[in-house]
Structure formats: C-alpha cells, structure tokens
C-alpha cells in the first residue's frame, strides 16, 4: 500500500514518542487511522527507514552555523606588528606567516586603513 506523507509523519512522531517501539507505533497507527487487526500497517523495516530518511533530510536542511570571524583584536595586533616589522612583505606571505587566510588578512587591512 502506498503511504502518504501524513502516514509517514504520524508514524515517525509515534515511533520517537513511544521510545522507538515498533509494536506501540503499529498499535497507535491502527488506532489513529481506524484500521482493523487484519489491515495493512507499515512494517518495522519501513518505519525504521522512514525515521532514518527523515533524520538525513533534517541534517541536510539544518542551518549551518556561521564560521566565527578571525578578525579578533589578537590578529589585528599581530597584523599591525607584522606591517611595522616587515613593510615590504606581500599579503600572501604575510597571511601565511600569521596563519590566516588571505581574504581574512585583506579584511583586517581594510579595517585598519579606515
């Protein structure tokens, strides 16, 4: 039997609410959708697959945390000192020496020059 999204959502919720019990989930499914004892309900493998797929979809659409900025006072001071000590050093080499990305160094230099 093809199950609708409503069936899947209810089953996943019940499975998690019932402490991951297949038997209790099936009983709740029968009660919710008014099915008799001989009517077809999702099997254990199907329920576990729905839950697993749901978790994978949730992970896919979770917002990723924005990376923390490296433009901290520590790196700003280090950049200023580096500029004083080695004024002719290229930005690429300066970024490598400071251990930060070239783009981060460019942003720090832009902030310093304001």
Secondary structure, 3 states (H helix, E strand, C coil): CCCCHHHHHHHHHHHHHCCCCHHHHHHHHHHHCCCCCCCCCCCHHHHHHHHHHHHHHHHHHCCCCCCCCCCCHHHHHHHHHHHHHCCCCCHHHHHHHHCCCHHHHHHHHHHHHC
